[in-house]
């Protein structure tokens, strides 16, 4: 049975007259990866700093692993954090760095040594354990930061832009690591990032922030359907079967069919939302099923407006407007 | 590369707390901060410059018999005063980097999310800064030994320098950490502490032949460094007992108590990402 490990209720943070975060509410459960998304300045880092007790909320409440926001010390014992643009002491080695933090959590020198070695191996840095952090690449530093975030076997791990400035291979490594943390440690991961396609793959839940407020929250599917984006699709069939495909699709009154002049074998399908029960996704599914049932081979079917990025842009641009 | 995360040994928060309480966070921080200070080269460089200054002054006071009209006791007093003054003021500058430096280097937030209390973080940093004073004092010992040979004041001079210097260093290190906590930038913190260092150091270098009225005496007693040095001088040069001029130690003691108290009270509001005691 999974339990709620993060619960934020109307979290608000003001700096003077400026509101950084306003009425942010969401929950996360054990083993869940929650993507905290939003444009720059949306309030992602402030939200993480509130939940990690670095900042004190102006109003609102939260609890981490059952500890209320007033028990900052208890919360710090059960969280791991990779802050945004985290700095590292350049003259320390990766091993020294982790041993120091392990000892801050009360481990003896020998236990700190073995835990540091284990975590360095976990993040693939065992060969560089005794190298100075100043010689690490950005990706290696981020992985070292993640290792530090795991040092106390946290119930909740907060990662603020862990893939920032990494090349695609580095991003993939970090995301793979995040997925594994949630799976093997049953930890909740709250991940702030700009990598929308990757979030869609990794996160079980997303919270989209814009101007300090929650613009959308829920599973990826829920957020996309909440955004009510007009969906369209491109269907490619063999050129000699295009007319037959048009005839099959004509049986769907809510479906507008167009043909690309530069690609005559591609049909563009758009759902007229008015009067469509069940949503545009159902119409698209039915149309695709009809095409295949008619024995027309589908060479390509690409749905537009059904990605998290589409919902993200719609939600964040709507709030601006 | 596939990264594998091993399932951890489960430790309950209660167990973690018990362990954390057994091993004091301030001690771990003090140890690491001291190591950072001395292995990064910062402390070593300051100590090297300090020893050059002390060497030059000791050489001049001990070898140039034609120009040097100082008595041997006064020579010891001069070198010891310089060592104490420079040692404690360098400690002030080192402590001024404590909080603002971590903020600027982006390493503070990682420390803030550990269960170590804010006051323990300050205590650890204070102790690390004080290692600078203790190191300068250790460097001073051979110089004082060379000058004090044959006068029979070696032990007294070293004990006096250590006690008064430590008292002043504790007060100024607390002041340095307070400055560091309220400054937006590390450069501002260092500049402010250097300015304070000049204000406190300059009066100690005024020629002793200047007319000294009540105003000068008040000024001297208000300056924790100058009044501490006056106490040393009264014992080493004037031959007073340790208890005779204790009033000179009021300002160093008050500085340590007030700055230390302010650190204890305002500590949790100082060790934060946004500087200043009133920062939200």
Interface residues (C-beta under 8 A of the other chain):
Chain A: X13 X14 X15 X16 X49 X52 X53 X54 X55 X56 X58 X73 X74 X76 X77 X78 X79 X81 X83 X85 X86 X87 X88 X89 X91 X92 X100 X101 X103 X104 X105 X106 X107 X108 X118 X122 X123 X124 X143 X145 X148 X150 X152 X153 X173 X176 X177 X180 X181 X184 X185
Chain B: X1 X2 X3 X4 X5 X6 X7 X8 X9 X10 X11 X13 X16 X17 X18 X19 X20 X21 X22 X23 X25 X28 X29 X32 X36 X39 X40 X105 X106 X107 X109 X110 X111 X112 X113 X114 X115 X116 X117 X272 X273 X280
